[in-house]
Amino acid sequence: MSSEIKKIYNLLFSVGFSSIGFIAAITVTALAVREVTTNPYLVGIPNALGVGGGVCGNSDF
């Protein structure tokens, strides 16, 4: 029983850290684009491309 609880905790920690990394990547990307370009409408393009790539990678084409 103890090893099952450790597996669950490890799974929860890994999901938590991956979520933190994903949120940090989105934030850093938006800030970097904001510094590079003066057009505020271009800030979301790198994140949209990342989401589109994830959709293509997880779909059954």
N, C-alpha and C positions, 0 to 999 in steps of 0.2 A: 504494500500500500504506500509506503514511503517513497519508493522509486516512481510511482505514478504521480504523486504530488510534485516531486521534483521535475518530472517531465512537463507537467502543466505549468509550473512556474517558469521553466525555461522557455516554453512556448509563449507565454504572456510577455516575458521580458524581451524576447526577440521581436514580437509584433510591436511592442511599445517603442523599442529603439529604431525599428525600421520606419515607423510612423514619424518619429521625431526627425530622422534623417530626410524623409521625403518632404516634410514641412520646411525644414531648413533649406533644402535645395530649391524649393519654390520661392522662398523669401530671398535668398541670395541671387537667384536668377533675375527676379523682378528688380532688385536694387541695382544689379550690374547693368541691366538694359536701361534703366532710368539714368544712370550716369553716362552711358555711351551716347544715347540719342536724346534729342530735345523734344521729340514727338511723344506725348503721353499715351497715344493709342497703340504704340508698338510694344508696350511693356508686357502684355499678355501673350504675345506670339510665341516665345520660347516654351512657355508652359503649355500652350495649346498644342504645339508640335509634340511635346513629350507625352501628353495624354493621347494624341492621335497615334503615336508610335506604340503606346501600350495597348491600345485597342486593336491595332493591326497584329501585334504580337500575340494577343490572347484569343483572337478569333480563328475560326476554322474556314479559311478561304480555300 
